Amino acid sequence: MRKRLILLVLPLVLLAGLYGGWKWWRVWRFEQTTDDAYVQADVSLISPKIEGYIKDVRVRDNQQVKAGDVLFVIDDSDFAAKVAQAAATVQTTEATVKTFDTRQEFQQAMINQASAEIDAAQAELDRANADKQRYVSLVTSEVATKQRYETAVADAEKAAANLLKAKAALEAEKQQLAVLVAQKHEEEARRAQARAALRLAQNDLDNTVIRAPVAGIAGNRAGQTGQYVKPGTQLLSLVPLPQVYVTANFKETQLTLMRPGQSAEITVDAYPDQTITGRVESFAPGSGAEFSLLPPDNATGNFTKIVQRVPVRIALPTGGPLADLLRPGLSVTVTVDTREAGDAVADDAIVGAAQAHTTPAAGK
């Protein structure tokens, strides 16, 4: 019996070995698998831009929200008062600018009047000079008295002085207009500053209402009614479900033939009976250790080579039975079939680095 069993089992073992070898040669040696993989999502951390007391909380834990929905409301009484104050300042500066416009119009009228006075003084000077020339001839022929001639000379000199006075007055009025223009520009700058302050105050008032930037599920809610918050205080985590993906940390020696676009079989630990077919989307620009809080410094005498892992992003299909069940943080197992060509554009930097690690260094 024992010999018969051996004779019966031995062919089965040989067939299983041959099948396993054939399977390894055709399939398994091209498959790269890792269980260091997790479901992730681009979680939005909700924080206020201003400080104040939370007046109202409009969201519950694990609640579905849409983009634009109100999540928190901060007490806005102080911010509303600042907006009113800034608006009053804008009105004051605008009134001042209008006053300068009126003053410029009045000053332009004064300039026109000074120009007319110059014309009048010039005409008076021309008349006085003509009288002076006539009295020169009359005095020579003793028709007019010398006193009358001297009076004509004095009138001509007085007219010349009045002309100079009128010209000086015109220059003074023009200088005053230039001063008004400069003062108006200064006031316009104050008005622009006041308008900017009003916009900032209005932005602060608008920021008292905190809205959801994207649609998703609210989680890890920390903000409570009456809580005093400051800019950057984490109030809520917004998970954009079902838009999730998988980050698989493959060993550097597994990346030799891996390319973007290759298919990936994904098994979720929470749902082991179902398999998801994803796609290699991209490679991280560095190993996980490079982005750690304390990157390793290998320039030491006691260096020990450790195989590094590189995060690989796996895109998941939008549909499927697990589309609404996956949550960030779930553990998965990823298997990538490297027999596929993948996309035309591969991550040459990562592939080159992987091949460099798998090639023995010279002199060793």
BALOBA-1460 file (C-alpha; in Angstrom, 3 decimals):
// residues 364
<rec num="1" residu="m" x="0.000" y="0.000" z="0.000"/>
<rec num="2" residu="r" x="2.754" y="2.361" z="0.926"/>
<rec num="3" residu="k" x="4.566" y="1.791" z="-2.356"/>
<rec num="4" residu="r" x="1.354" y="2.320" z="-4.274"/>
<rec num="5" residu="l" x="0.745" y="5.602" z="-2.442"/>
<rec num="6" residu="i" x="4.282" y="6.741" z="-3.185"/>
<rec num="7" residu="l" x="3.903" y="5.820" z="-6.816"/>
<rec num="8" residu="l" x="0.589" y="7.690" z="-6.885"/>
<rec num="9" residu="v" x="1.750" y="10.817" z="-5.020"/>
<rec num="10" residu="l" x="5.149" y="11.170" z="-6.683"/>
<rec num="11" residu="p" x="3.722" y="12.006" z="-10.156"/>
<rec num="12" residu="l" x="1.356" y="14.507" z="-8.540"/>
<rec num="13" residu="v" x="4.286" y="16.195" z="-6.756"/>
<rec num="14" residu="l" x="6.271" y="16.270" z="-9.971"/>
<rec num="15" residu="l" x="3.307" y="17.752" z="-11.859"/>
<rec num="16" residu="a" x="2.777" y="20.346" z="-9.122"/>
<rec num="17" residu="g" x="6.474" y="21.253" z="-9.235"/>
<rec num="18" residu="l" x="6.417" y="21.558" z="-13.002"/>
<rec num="19" residu="y" x="3.274" y="23.669" z="-12.884"/>
<rec num="20" residu="g" x="4.781" y="25.867" z="-10.166"/>
<rec num="21" residu="g" x="7.967" y="26.329" z="-12.159"/>
<rec num="22" residu="w" x="6.025" y="27.141" z="-15.304"/>
<rec num="23" residu="k" x="3.815" y="29.539" z="-13.367"/>
<rec num="24" residu="w" x="6.822" y="31.250" z="-11.818"/>
<rec num="25" residu="w" x="8.573" y="31.564" z="-15.181"/>
<rec num="26" residu="r" x="5.539" y="32.954" z="-16.967"/>
<rec num="27" residu="v" x="3.747" y="34.984" z="-14.236"/>
<rec num="28" residu="w" x="4.987" y="35.052" z="-10.654"/>
<rec num="29" residu="r" x="8.475" y="36.369" z="-11.334"/>
<rec num="30" residu="f" x="6.931" y="39.432" z="-12.987"/>
<rec num="31" residu="e" x="4.555" y="40.180" z="-10.125"/>
<rec num="32" residu="q" x="5.734" y="42.549" z="-7.379"/>
<rec num="33" residu="t" x="3.756" y="42.350" z="-4.152"/>
<rec num="34" residu="t" x="3.765" y="44.341" z="-0.935"/>
<rec num="35" residu="d" x="1.512" y="44.474" z="2.092"/>
<rec num="36" residu="d" x="3.040" y="47.792" z="3.186"/>
<rec num="37" residu="a" x="0.181" y="49.633" z="1.501"/>
<rec num="38" residu="y" x="-2.734" y="51.719" z="2.718"/>
<rec num="39" residu="v" x="-5.791" y="53.523" z="1.426"/>
<rec num="40" residu="q" x="-5.316" y="57.297" z="1.471"/>
<rec num="41" residu="a" x="-7.175" y="60.450" z="0.478"/>
<rec num="42" residu="d" x="-6.364" y="64.136" z="0.089"/>
<rec num="43" residu="v" x="-7.776" y="65.136" z="3.472"/>
<rec num="44" residu="s" x="-8.506" y="68.865" z="3.909"/>
<rec num="45" residu="l" x="-7.752" y="70.267" z="7.354"/>
<rec num="46" residu="i" x="-10.264" y="73.018" z="8.122"/>
<rec num="47" residu="s" x="-8.813" y="75.960" z="10.074"/>
<rec num="48" residu="p" x="-9.971" y="79.563" z="10.619"/>
<rec num="49" residu="k" x="-8.205" y="82.581" z="9.117"/>
<rec num="50" residu="i" x="-9.166" y="84.829" z="12.031"/>
<rec num="51" residu="e" x="-9.347" y="84.563" z="15.797"/>
<rec num="52" residu="g" x="-12.480" y="84.669" z="17.868"/>
<rec num="53" residu="y" x="-15.103" y="82.616" z="19.646"/>
<rec num="54" residu="i" x="-17.074" y="79.968" z="17.768"/>
<rec num="55" residu="k" x="-20.705" y="81.054" z="17.785"/>
<rec num="56" residu="d" x="-22.271" y="78.171" z="15.903"/>
<rec num="57" residu="v" x="-21.289" y="74.677" z="14.738"/>
<rec num="58" residu="r" x="-23.199" y="73.568" z="11.636"/>
<rec num="59" residu="v" x="-21.664" y="70.124" z="11.077"/>
<rec num="60" residu="r" x="-21.718" y="66.821" z="12.932"/>
<rec num="61" residu="d" x="-19.165" y="64.037" z="13.032"/>
<rec num="62" residu="n" x="-19.255" y="61.742" z="9.981"/>
<rec num="63" residu="q" x="-21.693" y="64.077" z="8.190"/>
<rec num="64" residu="q" x="-21.748" y="64.308" z="4.406"/>
<rec num="65" residu="v" x="-21.187" y="67.918" z="3.298"/>
<rec num="66" residu="k" x="-21.100" y="69.624" z="-0.074"/>
<rec num="67" residu="a" x="-18.620" y="72.196" z="-1.284"/>
<rec num="68" residu="g" x="-19.669" y="75.593" z="0.068"/>
<rec num="69" residu="d" x="-21.667" y="74.294" z="3.029"/>
<rec num="70" residu="v" x="-21.245" y="76.272" z="6.257"/>
<rec num="71" residu="l" x="-19.225" y="74.339" z="8.836"/>
<rec num="72" residu="f" x="-18.539" y="76.880" z="11.604"/>
<rec num="73" residu="v" x="-19.558" y="80.454" z="12.390"/>
<rec num="74" residu="i" x="-17.305" y="82.727" z="14.468"/>
<rec num="75" residu="d" x="-18.702" y="85.669" z="16.428"/>
<rec num="76" residu="d" x="-18.635" y="88.591" z="13.973"/>
<rec num="77" residu="s" x="-19.629" y="91.566" z="16.163"/>
<rec num="78" residu="d" x="-16.110" y="93.019" z="16.380"/>
<rec num="79" residu="f" x="-15.458" y="92.427" z="12.686"/>
<rec num="80" residu="a" x="-18.737" y="94.077" z="11.685"/>
<rec num="81" residu="a" x="-17.756" y="97.144" z="13.735"/>
<rec num="82" residu="k" x="-14.370" y="97.260" z="12.010"/>
<rec num="83" residu="v" x="-16.090" y="97.136" z="8.629"/>
<rec num="84" residu="a" x="-18.328" y="100.065" z="9.623"/>
<rec num="85" residu="q" x="-15.308" y="102.016" z="10.866"/>
<rec num="86" residu="a" x="-13.383" y="101.347" z="7.649"/>
<rec num="87" residu="a" x="-16.413" y="102.327" z="5.550"/>
<rec num="88" residu="a" x="-16.700" y="105.636" z="7.432"/>
<rec num="89" residu="t" x="-13.006" y="106.316" z="6.799"/>
<rec num="90" residu="v" x="-13.522" y="105.675" z="3.085"/>
<rec num="91" residu="q" x="-16.442" y="108.110" z="3.004"/>
<rec num="92" residu="t" x="-14.338" y="110.765" z="4.757"/>
<rec num="93" residu="t" x="-11.456" y="110.435" z="2.312"/>
<rec num="94" residu="e" x="-13.825" y="110.458" z="-0.673"/>
<rec num="95" residu="a" x="-15.415" y="113.677" z="0.606"/>
<rec num="96" residu="t" x="-11.957" y="115.203" z="1.049"/>
<rec num="97" residu="v" x="-11.012" y="114.276" z="-2.529"/>
<rec num="98" residu="k" x="-14.203" y="115.920" z="-3.811"/>
<rec num="99" residu="t" x="-13.343" y="119.035" z="-1.787"/>
<rec num="100" residu="f" x="-9.973" y="119.198" z="-3.484"/>
<rec num="101" residu="d" x="-11.698" y="118.894" z="-6.860"/>
<rec num="102" residu="t" x="-13.798" y="121.960" z="-5.995"/>
<rec num="103" residu="r" x="-10.778" y="123.847" z="-4.749"/>
<rec num="104" residu="q" x="-8.916" y="123.060" z="-7.970"/>
<rec num="105" residu="e" x="-11.790" y="124.422" z="-10.038"/>
<rec num="106" residu="f" x="-11.824" y="127.593" z="-7.940"/>
<rec num="107" residu="q" x="-8.051" y="127.919" z="-8.235"/>
<rec num="108" residu="q" x="-8.269" y="127.539" z="-12.005"/>
<rec num="109" residu="a" x="-10.753" y="130.413" z="-12.017"/>
<rec num="110" residu="m" x="-8.283" y="132.487" z="-10.008"/>
<rec num="111" residu="i" x="-5.588" y="131.687" z="-12.577"/>
<rec num="112" residu="n" x="-7.888" y="132.822" z="-15.373"/>
<rec num="113" residu="q" x="-8.587" y="136.027" z="-13.467"/>
<rec num="114" residu="a" x="-4.851" y="136.637" z="-12.963"/>
<rec num="115" residu="s" x="-4.283" y="136.103" z="-16.700"/>
<rec num="116" residu="a" x="-6.973" y="138.689" z="-17.462"/>
<rec num="117" residu="e" x="-5.340" y="141.137" z="-15.070"/>
<rec num="118" residu="i" x="-2.055" y="140.653" z="-16.947"/>
<rec num="119" residu="d" x="-3.793" y="141.502" z="-20.195"/>
<rec num="120" residu="a" x="-5.293" y="144.619" z="-18.584"/>
<rec num="121" residu="a" x="-1.923" y="145.647" z="-17.133"/>
<rec num="122" residu="q" x="-0.263" y="145.123" z="-20.493"/>
<rec num="123" residu="a" x="-2.866" y="147.306" z="-22.182"/>
<rec num="124" residu="e" x="-2.403" y="150.003" z="-19.551"/>
<rec num="125" residu="l" x="1.353" y="149.841" z="-20.027"/>
<rec num="126" residu="d" x="0.992" y="150.201" z="-23.796"/>
<rec num="127" residu="r" x="-1.269" y="153.261" z="-23.314"/>
<rec num="128" residu="a" x="1.126" y="154.827" z="-20.773"/>
<rec num="129" residu="n" x="4.131" y="154.281" z="-23.060"/>
<rec num="130" residu="a" x="2.239" y="155.893" z="-25.955"/>
<rec num="131" residu="d" x="1.363" y="158.915" z="-23.781"/>
<rec num="132" residu="k" x="4.971" y="159.134" z="-22.693"/>
<rec num="133" residu="q" x="6.174" y="159.222" z="-26.310"/>
<rec num="134" residu="r" x="3.634" y="161.932" z="-27.211"/>
<rec num="135" residu="y" x="4.633" y="164.115" z="-24.301"/>
<rec num="136" residu="v" x="8.302" y="163.836" z="-25.310"/>
<rec num="137" residu="s" x="7.470" y="165.612" z="-28.602"/>
<rec num="138" residu="l" x="5.172" y="168.106" z="-26.889"/>
<rec num="139" residu="v" x="7.764" y="169.015" z="-24.280"/>
<rec num="140" residu="t" x="10.396" y="169.517" z="-26.992"/>
<rec num="141" residu="s" x="8.097" y="171.901" z="-28.860"/>
<rec num="142" residu="e" x="7.084" y="173.543" z="-25.552"/>
<rec num="143" residu="v" x="3.423" y="172.744" z="-26.162"/>
<rec num="144" residu="a" x="3.124" y="170.742" z="-22.905"/>
<rec num="145" residu="t" x="4.631" y="171.454" z="-19.571"/>
<rec num="146" residu="k" x="7.480" y="169.496" z="-18.106"/>
<rec num="147" residu="q" x="5.287" y="168.538" z="-15.153"/>
<rec num="148" residu="r" x="2.829" y="166.901" z="-17.468"/>
<rec num="149" residu="y" x="5.643" y="164.951" z="-19.101"/>
<rec num="150" residu="e" x="6.900" y="163.751" z="-15.743"/>
<rec num="151" residu="t" x="3.383" y="162.623" z="-14.881"/>
<rec num="152" residu="a" x="3.239" y="160.579" z="-18.100"/>
<rec num="153" residu="v" x="6.632" y="159.015" z="-17.295"/>
<rec num="154" residu="a" x="5.425" y="158.114" z="-13.811"/>
<rec num="155" residu="d" x="2.249" y="156.586" z="-15.231"/>
<rec num="156" residu="a" x="4.307" y="154.424" z="-17.621"/>
<rec num="157" residu="e" x="6.550" y="153.202" z="-14.807"/>
<rec num="158" residu="k" x="3.514" y="152.516" z="-12.636"/>
<rec num="159" residu="a" x="1.904" y="150.531" z="-15.466"/>
<rec num="160" residu="a" x="5.091" y="148.486" z="-15.895"/>
<rec num="161" residu="a" x="5.147" y="147.755" z="-12.171"/>
<rec num="162" residu="n" x="1.490" y="146.717" z="-12.253"/>
<rec num="163" residu="l" x="2.276" y="144.359" z="-15.128"/>
<rec num="164" residu="l" x="5.060" y="142.707" z="-13.133"/>
<rec num="165" residu="k" x="2.735" y="142.469" z="-10.147"/>
<rec num="166" residu="a" x="0.069" y="140.796" z="-12.272"/>
<rec num="167" residu="k" x="2.573" y="138.293" z="-13.661"/>
<rec num="168" residu="a" x="3.802" y="137.496" z="-10.157"/>
<rec num="169" residu="a" x="0.216" y="137.008" z="-9.024"/>
<rec num="170" residu="l" x="-0.362" y="134.600" z="-11.911"/>
<rec num="171" residu="e" x="2.704" y="132.568" z="-10.967"/>
<rec num="172" residu="a" x="1.530" y="132.467" z="-7.338"/>
<rec num="173" residu="e" x="-1.892" y="131.205" z="-8.383"/>
<rec num="174" residu="k" x="-0.273" y="128.503" z="-10.561"/>
<rec num="175" residu="q" x="1.946" y="127.422" z="-7.654"/>
<rec num="176" residu="q" x="-1.126" y="127.228" z="-5.456"/>
<rec num="177" residu="l" x="-2.798" y="125.003" z="-8.048"/>
<rec num="178" residu="a" x="0.252" y="122.722" z="-8.061"/>
<rec num="179" residu="v" x="0.055" y="122.508" z="-4.259"/>
<rec num="180" residu="l" x="-3.631" y="121.577" z="-4.477"/>
<rec num="181" residu="v" x="-2.879" y="118.880" z="-7.081"/>
<rec num="182" residu="a" x="-0.183" y="117.374" z="-4.845"/>
<rec num="183" residu="q" x="-2.510" y="117.489" z="-1.826"/>
<rec num="184" residu="k" x="-5.233" y="115.821" z="-3.881"/>
<rec num="185" residu="h" x="-2.853" y="113.014" z="-4.909"/>
<rec num="186" residu="e" x="-1.923" y="112.545" z="-1.273"/>
<rec num="187" residu="e" x="-5.570" y="112.375" z="-0.304"/>
<rec num="188" residu="e" x="-6.263" y="109.926" z="-3.146"/>
<rec num="189" residu="a" x="-3.513" y="107.711" z="-1.741"/>
<rec num="190" residu="r" x="-5.221" y="107.898" z="1.676"/>
<rec num="191" residu="r" x="-8.490" y="106.981" z="0.000"/>
<rec num="192" residu="a" x="-6.884" y="103.953" z="-1.668"/>
<rec num="193" residu="q" x="-5.426" y="102.940" z="1.684"/>
<rec num="194" residu="a" x="-8.824" y="103.328" z="3.322"/>
<rec num="195" residu="r" x="-10.472" y="101.241" z="0.608"/>
<rec num="196" residu="a" x="-7.835" y="98.505" z="1.059"/>
<rec num="197" residu="a" x="-8.469" y="98.581" z="4.828"/>
<rec num="198" residu="l" x="-12.187" y="98.238" z="4.107"/>
<rec num="199" residu="r" x="-11.546" y="95.217" z="1.866"/>
<rec num="200" residu="l" x="-9.398" y="93.609" z="4.553"/>
<rec num="201" residu="a" x="-12.061" y="94.264" z="7.181"/>
<rec num="202" residu="q" x="-14.718" y="92.845" z="4.870"/>
<rec num="203" residu="n" x="-12.547" y="89.768" z="4.223"/>
<rec num="204" residu="d" x="-12.208" y="89.218" z="7.961"/>
<rec num="205" residu="l" x="-15.967" y="89.556" z="8.324"/>
<rec num="206" residu="d" x="-16.532" y="87.058" z="5.507"/>
<rec num="207" residu="n" x="-14.021" y="84.682" z="7.079"/>
<rec num="208" residu="t" x="-16.165" y="84.441" z="10.208"/>
<rec num="209" residu="v" x="-18.209" y="81.949" z="8.184"/>
<rec num="210" residu="i" x="-16.082" y="78.859" z="7.520"/>
<rec num="211" residu="r" x="-17.269" y="76.852" z="4.516"/>
<rec num="212" residu="a" x="-16.326" y="73.466" z="3.124"/>
<rec num="213" residu="p" x="-13.760" y="73.821" z="0.305"/>
<rec num="214" residu="v" x="-14.669" y="70.428" z="-1.162"/>
<rec num="215" residu="a" x="-17.370" y="67.829" z="-0.816"/>
<rec num="216" residu="g" x="-16.706" y="64.961" z="1.559"/>
<rec num="217" residu="i" x="-17.242" y="63.465" z="4.995"/>
<rec num="218" residu="a" x="-16.583" y="65.501" z="8.139"/>
<rec num="219" residu="g" x="-14.372" y="63.776" z="10.680"/>
<rec num="220" residu="n" x="-12.131" y="64.434" z="13.658"/>
<rec num="221" residu="r" x="-14.210" y="67.485" z="14.629"/>
<rec num="222" residu="a" x="-12.447" y="69.480" z="17.316"/>
<rec num="223" residu="g" x="-14.246" y="72.849" z="17.146"/>
<rec num="224" residu="q" x="-16.996" y="73.376" z="19.716"/>
<rec num="225" residu="t" x="-19.407" y="76.217" z="20.417"/>
<rec num="226" residu="g" x="-17.804" y="78.875" z="22.628"/>
<rec num="227" residu="q" x="-14.264" y="77.739" z="21.887"/>
<rec num="228" residu="y" x="-11.684" y="80.491" z="21.303"/>
<rec num="229" residu="v" x="-9.747" y="79.763" z="18.120"/>
<rec num="230" residu="k" x="-6.820" y="81.359" z="16.340"/>
<rec num="231" residu="p" x="-5.637" y="81.197" z="12.727"/>
<rec num="232" residu="g" x="-4.363" y="77.679" z="12.038"/>
<rec num="233" residu="t" x="-6.369" y="75.973" z="14.796"/>
<rec num="234" residu="q" x="-7.489" y="72.602" z="13.427"/>
<rec num="235" residu="l" x="-11.264" y="72.442" z="13.661"/>
<rec num="236" residu="l" x="-12.180" y="69.598" z="11.334"/>
<rec num="237" residu="s" x="-10.845" y="67.061" z="8.856"/>
<rec num="238" residu="l" x="-12.766" y="66.837" z="5.611"/>
<rec num="239" residu="v" x="-12.264" y="63.553" z="3.748"/>
<rec num="240" residu="p" x="-13.282" y="63.777" z="0.052"/>
<rec num="241" residu="l" x="-14.903" y="60.349" z="-0.160"/>
<rec num="242" residu="p" x="-15.137" y="58.342" z="-2.314"/>
<rec num="243" residu="q" x="-12.097" y="59.918" z="-4.048"/>
<rec num="244" residu="v" x="-9.429" y="57.705" z="-2.484"/>
<rec num="245" residu="y" x="-6.244" y="56.060" z="-3.712"/>
<rec num="246" residu="v" x="-3.661" y="53.571" z="-2.482"/>
<rec num="247" residu="t" x="-0.092" y="54.330" z="-1.471"/>
<rec num="248" residu="a" x="2.049" y="51.195" z="-1.691"/>
<rec num="249" residu="n" x="5.588" y="51.293" z="-0.297"/>
<rec num="250" residu="f" x="7.574" y="48.980" z="-2.576"/>
<rec num="251" residu="k" x="11.178" y="48.020" z="-2.008"/>
<rec num="252" residu="e" x="13.631" y="49.758" z="-4.295"/>
<rec num="253" residu="t" x="14.588" y="46.369" z="-5.783"/>
<rec num="254" residu="q" x="10.970" y="45.860" z="-6.876"/>
<rec num="255" residu="l" x="10.857" y="48.989" z="-9.063"/>
<rec num="256" residu="t" x="13.146" y="47.757" z="-11.847"/>
<rec num="257" residu="l" x="10.381" y="46.909" z="-14.303"/>
<rec num="258" residu="m" x="7.566" y="48.888" z="-12.701"/>
<rec num="259" residu="r" x="6.080" y="51.652" z="-14.839"/>
<rec num="260" residu="p" x="3.138" y="54.060" z="-14.583"/>
<rec num="261" residu="g" x="0.029" y="52.646" z="-16.196"/>
<rec num="262" residu="q" x="0.600" y="49.015" z="-15.198"/>
<rec num="263" residu="s" x="-2.351" y="47.236" z="-13.591"/>
<rec num="264" residu="a" x="-2.355" y="46.449" z="-9.890"/>
<rec num="265" residu="e" x="-4.443" y="43.870" z="-8.066"/>
<rec num="266" residu="i" x="-5.518" y="45.203" z="-4.669"/>
<rec num="267" residu="t" x="-6.915" y="43.197" z="-1.786"/>
<rec num="268" residu="v" x="-8.357" y="45.099" z="1.169"/>
<rec num="269" residu="d" x="-7.878" y="43.450" z="4.548"/>
<rec num="270" residu="a" x="-11.357" y="44.558" z="5.634"/>
<rec num="271" residu="y" x="-12.935" y="42.949" z="2.556"/>
<rec num="272" residu="p" x="-10.695" y="39.965" z="1.718"/>
<rec num="273" residu="d" x="-13.230" y="38.289" z="-0.563"/>
<rec num="274" residu="q" x="-13.162" y="41.068" z="-3.153"/>
<rec num="275" residu="t" x="-10.313" y="42.237" z="-5.382"/>
<rec num="276" residu="i" x="-9.906" y="45.684" z="-6.905"/>
<rec num="277" residu="t" x="-8.008" y="46.319" z="-10.124"/>
<rec num="278" residu="g" x="-6.146" y="49.611" z="-9.956"/>
<rec num="279" residu="r" x="-3.450" y="51.319" z="-11.995"/>
<rec num="280" residu="v" x="0.037" y="52.522" z="-11.154"/>
<rec num="281" residu="e" x="-0.283" y="56.293" z="-11.334"/>
<rec num="282" residu="s" x="3.039" y="57.772" z="-10.196"/>
<rec num="283" residu="f" x="6.171" y="57.309" z="-8.111"/>
<rec num="284" residu="a" x="7.247" y="59.464" z="-5.195"/>
<rec num="285" residu="p" x="10.237" y="61.771" z="-5.907"/>
<rec num="286" residu="g" x="12.198" y="60.139" z="-3.099"/>
<rec num="287" residu="s" x="12.185" y="57.263" z="-0.669"/>
<rec num="288" residu="g" x="10.070" y="57.405" z="2.452"/>
<rec num="289" residu="a" x="13.139" y="57.975" z="4.613"/>
<rec num="290" residu="e" x="14.004" y="61.151" z="2.707"/>
<rec num="291" residu="f" x="10.716" y="62.756" z="3.754"/>
<rec num="292" residu="s" x="10.823" y="61.632" z="7.366"/>
<rec num="293" residu="l" x="11.155" y="64.075" z="10.241"/>
<rec num="294" residu="l" x="14.804" y="63.089" z="10.721"/>
<rec num="295" residu="p" x="16.295" y="61.937" z="7.395"/>
<rec num="296" residu="p" x="19.115" y="59.434" z="7.807"/>
<rec num="297" residu="d" x="22.686" y="60.656" z="7.490"/>
<rec num="298" residu="n" x="24.718" y="57.851" z="5.932"/>
<rec num="299" residu="a" x="28.030" y="59.712" z="6.020"/>
<rec num="300" residu="t" x="29.213" y="57.716" z="9.033"/>
<rec num="301" residu="g" x="31.780" y="54.994" z="9.616"/>
<rec num="302" residu="n" x="29.282" y="52.388" z="10.809"/>
<rec num="303" residu="f" x="27.077" y="52.494" z="7.705"/>
<rec num="304" residu="t" x="24.701" y="49.553" z="7.225"/>
<rec num="305" residu="k" x="22.911" y="49.261" z="3.931"/>
<rec num="306" residu="i" x="19.157" y="48.894" z="4.306"/>
<rec num="307" residu="v" x="16.746" y="48.340" z="1.457"/>
<rec num="308" residu="q" x="14.692" y="51.510" z="1.058"/>
<rec num="309" residu="r" x="11.034" y="51.748" z="0.173"/>
<rec num="310" residu="v" x="9.542" y="54.171" z="-2.338"/>
<rec num="311" residu="p" x="5.858" y="55.207" z="-2.133"/>
<rec num="312" residu="v" x="3.931" y="54.342" z="-5.290"/>
<rec num="313" residu="r" x="0.522" y="55.870" z="-5.874"/>
<rec num="314" residu="i" x="-2.137" y="53.466" z="-7.156"/>
<rec num="315" residu="a" x="-5.268" y="54.921" z="-8.740"/>
<rec num="316" residu="l" x="-8.531" y="53.135" z="-7.959"/>
<rec num="317" residu="p" x="-11.574" y="52.765" z="-10.225"/>
<rec num="318" residu="t" x="-14.430" y="55.171" z="-9.515"/>
<rec num="319" residu="g" x="-17.083" y="52.471" z="-9.588"/>
<rec num="320" residu="g" x="-17.243" y="49.038" z="-8.042"/>
<rec num="321" residu="p" x="-18.757" y="47.412" z="-4.944"/>
<rec num="322" residu="l" x="-16.077" y="48.855" z="-2.619"/>
<rec num="323" residu="a" x="-16.111" y="52.420" z="-3.973"/>
<rec num="324" residu="d" x="-18.213" y="53.755" z="-1.075"/>
<rec num="325" residu="l" x="-16.697" y="51.480" z="1.567"/>
<rec num="326" residu="l" x="-13.017" y="52.359" z="1.383"/>
<rec num="327" residu="r" x="-11.677" y="54.681" z="4.065"/>
<rec num="328" residu="p" x="-8.227" y="56.268" z="4.433"/>
<rec num="329" residu="g" x="-5.960" y="54.196" z="6.636"/>
<rec num="330" residu="l" x="-7.263" y="50.744" z="5.652"/>
<rec num="331" residu="s" x="-4.545" y="48.183" z="5.058"/>
<rec num="332" residu="v" x="-4.313" y="46.580" z="1.630"/>
<rec num="333" residu="t" x="-2.077" y="44.199" z="-0.305"/>
<rec num="334" residu="v" x="-0.950" y="45.330" z="-3.752"/>
<rec num="335" residu="t" x="0.370" y="43.157" z="-6.582"/>
<rec num="336" residu="v" x="1.678" y="44.862" z="-9.720"/>
<rec num="337" residu="d" x="2.074" y="42.939" z="-12.974"/>
<rec num="338" residu="t" x="5.296" y="44.278" z="-14.516"/>
<rec num="339" residu="r" x="4.823" y="42.386" z="-17.778"/>
<rec num="340" residu="e" x="2.668" y="45.237" z="-19.049"/>
<rec num="341" residu="a" x="4.341" y="48.078" z="-20.937"/>
<rec num="342" residu="g" x="2.572" y="50.791" z="-18.970"/>
<rec num="343" residu="d" x="2.314" y="54.377" z="-20.126"/>
<rec num="344" residu="a" x="4.632" y="55.797" z="-22.770"/>
<rec num="345" residu="v" x="6.120" y="58.214" z="-20.246"/>
<rec num="346" residu="a" x="7.686" y="56.391" z="-17.321"/>
<rec num="347" residu="d" x="9.334" y="57.751" z="-14.233"/>
<rec num="348" residu="d" x="12.885" y="57.384" z="-15.545"/>
<rec num="349" residu="a" x="14.432" y="58.840" z="-12.404"/>
<rec num="350" residu="i" x="12.893" y="56.199" z="-10.150"/>
<rec num="351" residu="v" x="13.567" y="53.388" z="-12.613"/>
<rec num="352" residu="g" x="17.166" y="54.466" z="-13.024"/>
<rec num="353" residu="a" x="17.652" y="54.649" z="-9.286"/>
<rec num="354" residu="a" x="16.185" y="51.184" z="-8.851"/>
<rec num="355" residu="q" x="18.454" y="49.723" z="-11.514"/>
<rec num="356" residu="a" x="21.469" y="51.421" z="-9.940"/>
<rec num="357" residu="h" x="20.640" y="49.793" z="-6.600"/>
<rec num="358" residu="t" x="20.303" y="46.368" z="-8.193"/>
<rec num="359" residu="t" x="23.663" y="46.659" z="-10.028"/>
<rec num="360" residu="p" x="26.770" y="45.813" z="-7.910"/>
<rec num="361" residu="a" x="29.011" y="48.808" z="-7.380"/>
<rec num="362" residu="a" x="32.451" y="48.780" z="-8.958"/>
<rec num="363" residu="g" x="35.314" y="47.612" z="-6.753"/>
<rec num="364" residu="k" x="33.143" y="45.484" z="-4.453"/>
